[in-house]
Amino acid sequence: MALGQPSAIPTRGIHMEKLGIDLPLLLSQIVNFSLLAIILNAVLYKPVLNALQARTERIRESLENAEKVKQQLASAQSDYDAKMAEARREAQNILAQAQERARVQEQELVVEARAKIERLEEEARNKVEQERQQVLRSLQGELANLVTQTASSVIGRELQGKGHDELIKKSIDQLGRLN
């Protein structure tokens, strides 16, 4: 090989230079890019990824809580409906008991009223009977007086001898008027 001629073995730097690539600059850019990627990964990517995961977790928890609240609401609604049904049954029972008590009280009042009426009727009968007895005693007393008067008159007239028939007739008429 001659001295002024280029060698047949090309060097690497020379070929890269022919392509327009500066090897030291390329290596420094690769190192810089790698450092930037590591720094961005540590500073930006991992925190953003962690924030997204935390947000995803919060959304999942919120959905779970919403589902729990929905279930609790459904449970509370069914409890409310059950309690309302129970309250309606209790109200019906109370109403039925009140109606039964009213019916019993009505029957008791009717029984008391009948007993009072019977007692008043009995008292009225007793009073009428007492008045009747009193009138009979009074009539018996008057009858006894009339009989005595009639007997006196008859005896007195008997002694006189006439008018027996008239006296008997008068006595019978007076007795008829008294009855």
Phi, psi and omega in degrees: 000142183271158185292328185265359180265149180287151183284160182279343180263110179281148176269160184293315183299326183288321180290321179294325179290327178293330178277349179089024181249128175262112185300311179299323180292320179296317179295319178294324178291322177296317179295316180298316180296319179297315177298318179297318179296319179294316180294315179297321178298315183285319187272321189248308187295309182297314178297321179293317178297316177297319178296319178295319178295318179297319179295318177300317179296317179297319178296316179298315179296319178298318178296318177297316179296320178297320178294318178297316179297319178298316178295318179296321178296317178297318178296316179296321179295317179293322176297317179300313179298318179295317180294322177295319178297317178297318179297321178296318178297317179297319178297319178296318178297315180297317179297316179296318178296319180295319178295320179296315178298320179296320179295317179297316179296322178298315179297318179298318179296320179296316179297315179298317180297317179296318179297319180295318178298315179298319179296317178295320177297317179297317178297319179296317178299316179298319181294316178298318180297319179297317179295320178299315179298319180295317179296318179298316178298320179296316179295321179297321178296316179293320178298317178298318178297317180295318180297318180296316179297316181296317180296320178297317181294318182296316181295319180294322180282327177304320180292332179274333171098351182226163175084019178299318184296317180295317181296318180294318180297316180297316180298319180294319178297318180293320177295322179296322179290327181290326181282000000 
